[in-house]
Amino acid sequence: STWIRLGVVEDKMEQDLKILDQMDAIKKEIAEKQPLIGDKMNVEDLLEEYEDDVFRNKIKNMVGKFPQMRKTRGDGNCFYRAYAFGIAEYLSQNVDALPAFLVKLKETFDMAIHVGYPEFTTEDFYETAEEEFKKLGDEGGMDEVFRSFNDDGLSNYIVTYFRIVTGAYLKANADSFQFFVEGGLSIDQFCAIHVDPFGVDCEHLQILALTQALDVGVSITYLDRSQGDEPHSHVMPEGADVKVCVLYRPGHYDVLYLVPNE
């Protein structure tokens, strides 16, 4: 009868939902075992993770230029976290650049309020991020900031603020970015789906907006299946001075380090 068929369908849906919940729990458990920001490690240690010659050859050809890296947790926030941490490390080594960065950070807060982000909550995220970056002017500040980046609460507040900056810049410059948004979405809709929600991966458009908003150039090196034995790198925004380096592996970003003085 119809009632029996409906009961079977409902049971199947319930089973599917349980499976999805279990998968989410497993993913969460795996993610939580990985530190939010890891310790420095040698890039050549990645060879242990790959049997595929395409990847192995690229890793071998990377180490001369990028000998070290830090892994980040694969939780959908990895670019925002890696980029923010890379900025912190750059500023800890170039403290004279800190005041200008803090001014820029305040400008992004004003921009976010101007385009409609709620002031009360946005201010909370902004002040947490500002407080952490300000520590970089103190002796031992980077050690403290490293601990903060591995504290779920503080680290996720910084990530959330960087998401707000990304969305605010996209909305404030909607005419420039609208052409690149696919699927007939408006900029507001794009931000609501692809920028604002915590844990949603960062794509090319978001990276461009964030790096332009903060005026901090990033070099992205691609360890993927693209042609050739040399991993190619791409600077965003185009032509910017590189202050942060990240490694892209399909679906994930880690912090990368150039050879000193290169």
Beta strands, then each sheet from edge to edge (+ up, - down):
strand 1: 37-42
strand 2: 68-72
strand 3: 217-222
strand 4: 233-236
strand 5: 242-249
strand 6: 252-257
sheet 1: 1+ 2- 6+ 5- 3- 4+
end
